[in-house]
Amino acid sequence: MQIRISWPAGHLTATLDDTPTSRALAKALPIVSSANTWGEEVYFDTGLNVDIEDGAEQVVAPGTVAFWTDGDALALPYGPTPISRGEECRLASPCNLLGSLDGDPRRLATVRGGDPIRVELVAE
């Protein structure tokens, strides 16, 4: 499954694995939210409330699409956060792993706090 994440300065697509959280997200799309940034991570509220899954992780690769269950938010890290050790992408707490961004995740550096973010399914 592919989604498109759009903001005023650009967009990225992401390929999601078949997980309970990915399926719940797909059913809720399209979503329009307001971007937050935390170091080199973009996150935003989805209005979804899902449980933490087995395999949730806190340290992930840049470009991972994660779901932060504590904040009902998609978390899109592209570099270090304020709690990272070195260059790692360390999320605020363990998050459900949904998939990964297609292309260069550093494009997320153009997202500014408060930017409108739209997430929609890409037609197959």
C-alpha positions as CSV (number, residue, x, y, z in Angstrom):
1,M,0.0,0.0,0.0
2,Q,1.3,3.5,-0.8
3,I,0.4,6.8,0.7
4,R,1.2,10.4,-0.3
5,I,2.3,12.9,2.4
6,S,2.0,16.5,1.1
7,W,2.9,19.9,2.7
8,P,3.2,23.4,1.2
9,A,6.9,22.9,0.2
10,G,6.7,19.4,-1.2
11,H,5.5,15.8,-0.9
12,L,6.8,12.3,-0.5
13,T,5.2,8.9,-1.0
14,A,5.6,6.0,1.4
15,T,5.2,2.3,1.1
16,L,3.4,0.7,4.0
17,D,3.6,-2.9,5.2
18,D,0.4,-4.8,6.0
19,T,0.0,-4.2,9.7
20,P,-3.0,-3.6,11.9
21,T,-2.0,0.1,12.3
22,S,-1.4,0.5,8.6
23,R,-4.8,-0.9,7.8
24,A,-6.5,1.4,10.4
25,L,-4.6,4.4,8.9
26,A,-5.7,3.4,5.4
27,K,-9.4,3.3,6.5
28,A,-9.0,6.8,8.0
29,L,-7.5,8.5,4.9
30,P,-7.5,11.2,3.7
31,I,-6.2,13.0,6.8
32,V,-5.4,16.7,7.0
33,S,-3.4,17.7,10.1
34,S,-1.0,20.3,11.3
35,A,2.8,19.5,11.4
36,N,4.9,19.5,14.4
37,T,8.7,19.2,14.4
38,W,11.0,17.7,17.0
39,G,14.6,17.8,16.0
40,E,14.8,16.1,12.6
41,E,11.4,14.5,12.9
42,V,8.0,15.5,11.6
43,Y,4.9,14.3,13.5
44,F,1.2,15.1,13.3
45,D,-2.0,14.0,14.9
46,T,-4.1,11.5,12.9
47,G,-7.2,11.2,15.1
48,L,-6.5,7.4,15.3
49,N,-6.3,5.6,18.5
50,V,-4.5,2.2,18.1
51,D,-2.6,-0.2,20.5
52,I,1.1,-0.6,20.6
53,E,2.1,-3.6,18.4
54,D,4.6,-6.4,19.0
55,G,7.8,-5.2,17.3
56,A,7.4,-1.5,18.2
57,E,10.8,0.2,18.2
58,Q,12.2,3.5,19.5
59,V,15.4,3.7,17.4
60,V,14.6,3.5,13.7
61,A,16.2,4.2,10.4
62,P,15.8,7.6,8.7
63,G,12.7,7.5,6.6
64,T,10.8,5.1,8.7
65,V,7.0,5.7,8.9
66,A,6.1,5.1,12.5
67,F,2.9,5.5,14.5
68,W,3.4,7.1,18.0
69,T,0.6,5.5,20.0
70,D,1.1,7.9,23.0
71,G,0.2,10.8,20.7
72,D,-2.1,9.2,18.1
73,A,0.4,10.6,15.6
74,L,2.4,9.6,12.5
75,A,6.1,10.1,13.2
76,L,8.4,10.6,10.3
77,P,12.1,10.8,11.4
78,Y,14.8,11.9,9.0
79,G,17.6,12.5,11.4
80,P,18.5,12.9,15.1
81,T,15.9,14.1,17.6
82,P,16.6,15.9,20.9
83,I,17.0,12.5,22.7
84,S,19.1,10.8,20.0
85,R,22.5,9.4,20.8
86,G,24.8,10.5,18.0
87,E,23.2,10.4,14.5
88,E,20.5,7.9,15.3
89,C,16.7,8.5,14.9
90,R,15.4,8.0,18.4
91,L,11.6,8.5,18.7
92,A,10.0,9.8,21.9
93,S,8.9,6.3,22.9
94,P,8.5,2.9,21.1
95,C,6.3,3.3,18.0
96,N,4.5,0.9,15.7
97,L,6.5,0.5,12.4
98,L,4.3,1.0,9.3
99,G,6.8,1.1,6.4
100,S,9.2,3.6,4.9
101,L,9.3,6.7,2.8
102,D,10.1,6.4,-0.9
103,G,12.9,8.8,-1.9
104,D,15.1,11.1,0.2
105,P,13.6,11.5,3.7
106,R,15.7,14.7,4.1
107,R,13.0,16.4,2.0
108,L,11.0,16.5,5.3
109,A,13.4,19.3,6.4
110,T,11.2,21.7,4.4
111,V,8.3,21.0,6.7
112,R,7.7,23.9,9.2
113,G,5.8,23.6,12.5
114,G,2.2,24.5,11.8
115,D,2.3,23.6,8.1
116,P,-0.8,21.8,6.9
117,I,-0.1,18.1,6.1
118,R,-2.3,15.9,4.0
119,V,-2.0,12.1,3.9
120,E,-3.9,10.2,1.2
121,L,-3.9,6.8,-0.4
122,V,-2.1,6.5,-3.7
123,A,-4.4,4.8,-6.3
124,E,-2.9,1.5,-7.4
